[in-house]
Amino acid sequence: MGENQSAADPGFDTGVPHSARVWNYWLGGKDNYPIDRQVGDQVRELYPEIVDVARHSRAFLGRAVRYLAGEEGVTQFLDIGTGLPTVDNTHEVAQRVDPACRIVYVDNDPLVLLHARALLASTPEGECDYIDADVRNPGDIIERAAHTLDFDRPIALMMLGILGNIEDDDQARAIRDRLVGALPGGSYLVLEDGTAAVNPGAAAEAERTRAEAGDPYKLRTPEQLATYFDGLELLEPGVVSVSRWRPEATPWGDPPVVTAFCGVARKPSTGTG
């Protein structure tokens, strides 16, 4: 795709960067445009660690989904802001554990929509769906996701790198509250977002560069991210760098801390979260 994709395709503005495509570029993908690579290179020049952040964030997704599907028996996943397909997408990880898992992806990038067929390659026992929607309209997401997911049974809500796109703190919290409020008890929130906890000067410069390029992303503190888990039962090890959430053991010890932080929490069987 990338440069071979026709700029005349409806819904595309190839002169404006998009977070999903910039992220795809950092992960080594080819589904991006020159403007995405330009912004990605500018950010990487200011903050070289961003590539490690992208890769560790992707690895965290895999560990969290394997844990929830394998150890907690979760068979339903609502992945908001899924981005462009790459290796080990949510449905691939979950259905590898339990082929009957159901997954709904949500994104608002037309290029992601073009790749929906790749995302929808479900097992015969399970089901996948894709919703072209904006996280700023959580009611629409919930209504449409209910065509595939049973909101009377536990659901894992995946919000990886999405709330940073919402600059207003009150709006970001309201979105989180609406989505978590719709989940039944026994569901899980899996959340990750960028912070300036590591190399704050460079992170702030990268944040400014993205905003000036038309792809704003707000960095919040780990303490601010922790408030998104209010009313939920936060699993160990709590809110930590994505590289430090239950990493696989290696002879070299713990991986380095990166600036994206995450957490996984369970919604109690009573209460609204």
N, C-alpha and C positions, 0 to 999 in steps of 0.2 A: 504494500500500500504506500504510505508516505508520499514521496514525490510522484509516484505513478498514479495516485488517486486524482481524478479530475477535479480541478478547482471549481468546476461548474456544478458539481453535485449540490443538490438543494440542502440547506441547513448548515453548510460549511462556510466558515470564514477563515481561510488559510492564512490570513494576515494577523490573526489574534491567537495568542498561545492559549492552551487549555491544560489544566492541571493533569488530567489523565494522560495526555500525550507527552507532556514534559516528564512525568513519572515513568512512562514507558521508555523514553529515551535513556533515562538514568539506569533503567534495568537492562539496557542493551537491546531493547526492542526496535522494530523498524516501522511501527505504526505511528509516525509523527511527521510533522512538516518542518520546513526550514525555520520558521519562527519559533517552534517548540525547541528545536535544537539550539537556536541562538540564545534563548532565555536559559535553557538548561546549562549551556556552556558558561554563560555569565554568572549564574548562581554557583556552578561548580568551581569557577575560578576564585570566587570570593570564599566559598565554603566547600573545599574538596571532600569533606566527610559526607556530603549529601548522597553520594553513590552508596556508601556503606549504610547510610540510614535507609535508603530504598531497599537494599537487599536484606538487611536485618528485619525490616518491617514485613517483608514478604515471608521470611522464615517464621516470624512470630505468628502470622496468619496460619501457617501450616500446623504449628505446634498447638495453637489454641483450638483449631477445628478438630485435630486428631484427639485432643484431650476430651473435648465436649462430646464428640461422637463415640469415642471409644470407651471412656471411663464414666461419663455422665448419661450416656444413652440418648443424647439429643439427636433427633432425626430431622429437624426443620431449621433452616438457616435463612435469614433475611439480610442480605449483603448490600448495604447502601453505599454508593460511591465506589462500585466495584472496579472501575477503570477498565483498561484494555486487557484482554486475555493474555496470560503468559503461562509459565510452567506452574503446575499445581494450583489451579484456581480452587475456590471454596468447594464447588460441587465435586471436583476430582478427588480432593482430599477426603471429604465426608463420605462419598460413595465408595471409596476404596475401603473404608472402615465398615460401612453399612450401605449396601447397594440400594436400600429402600429410602434413603434420605431424600428430602425435598428441599430445593433451594430456589429462592427468588432473588435475582440480581436487580439492582436499581442504579441507573446512571442517566445523565442528561446530555451526554456527548454524542453527536450524530455518528462519529466514527465508531464508538462502542456499539451503537445500534447496528451498524453494518456488520459487526463481528458477532452479533447475537447468536448466529447459528453455531459458532464454535463454542459459545458459552452454554448452549442448550443441548449439548451432546450428552444427555442423561443416560444412565443405565435403564434397562427396561423396567426394573423394579421400582425405580425412583421417578422423580420428576424435576425438571428445571423450567423456570420461566424468567423472562426479562421484562422489566417495566421501564419505559422511557419516562422518567419523572425527576423532579427536583426535590432535594431534601428539604427545601423551604416550604414544601407543601406536604407535611407528614400525613395529614388526613387522607389525601389522595393515595399515598403509598400504602397505607394500612388497608384501605378499601380494596385496592386492586390486588394486593398481596394475598388477601383472604380468598381469592379464587383458587390459589394453589396451596396455601398454608392453612392449617387448622389452628385458629387462635384460642381454642380451648385446650390445646396441648403445648408443652414447652417449646419455645423458639429461641434460637441464638441470634440476637441482633448484632450484626457486624457493622461497626462504624470506624473504619480504618482510614485516617487521614482526611476525613470529610468535614468535621466541624471547624477546622482551620480555615475553610472557605467561607465561613460565616463570621464576619468581622464583629458584629454586635454581640456582646456577651449575653445580654438578656434573650436575644433571639436564639442563639445557640442553645442556651439552657431550655428555652421553651420547646424547641424541636426535640431535644433529648427527652424532656418530660412527656411530651405527647406520644412519642414512639414507645418509650418504656412503659408508660401508663396503659398502652393497649395490649401489652404482653401478659399472659397468664402467669400465676405463680409457678416457680420452678424454671422459668426462662432465664437467659443469661444475656448480659451486655458485654460485648468484646469491643473495647475502644482503644484507639491509638491516635495520637496527634503530635505534631511538631512542637518543640519547646526551644528555648534558648539556654537550656541548662548546661550545655557543653559549648565552649567557645562562644559566649554570648555576643561578643563584638562582631564576629563574622556572621553569626546567625542573623543579627539585626540588619547587617548590610544585605544579606541574601533576601531577607523579608522585604526590604526597601526596593531592591532590584525587581522582584516579582511584582510588587505593587505598581511600579512605574511602567512595567511592560504590559500591564493589563491582566495579570494573573495573580491577584492579591491572595495572600495566605497569612493568617494571623497566628503568631506564635504565642502560646499561653504557657504559664509556669506549670510544673508538675503538680503544685498545690492546687492550681485552678482546675487542672484535669481531674484531680481527685474528687472535686465536688460533683462531677458528673456521676459518681457512684453513690451519692447520698441516698439513703434508704435501701440500699442493696447490700448483700453480703459479699464483701470483697475477698476474693480468693488470694491465697499466698502465691507469690511474694508481695502482693499489693501493687501500688503504682510504681513502676520501675522502667528503666530503659528497655526498649523492645528486645535488645540483645540479651537482657538478663531475666526475661520471663521464662522460667523453667527451661533453660538451654540444655541441649544434649551434652553429656559429659565428654570431655576430651582430655588428653594428656597435658594440654597446655593451660588448663585452668579456665576461669571465666572469660568470656569474650569482652572486648572493650565496651565501655558505656558509649552509646550514641545518643543524639539529641532528641530522638523521638521516644516518647514515653507511652506506656500502655497499662491496661489492667483488664481483668476479667472478673465479673461479679454476678451473683445469682440473685434473682428477685425472690423474696420470701413468698411462701404460699399464701400469706395474708398481707394485705396492704397494697398500695398502688405504686410504691417505689418513687 
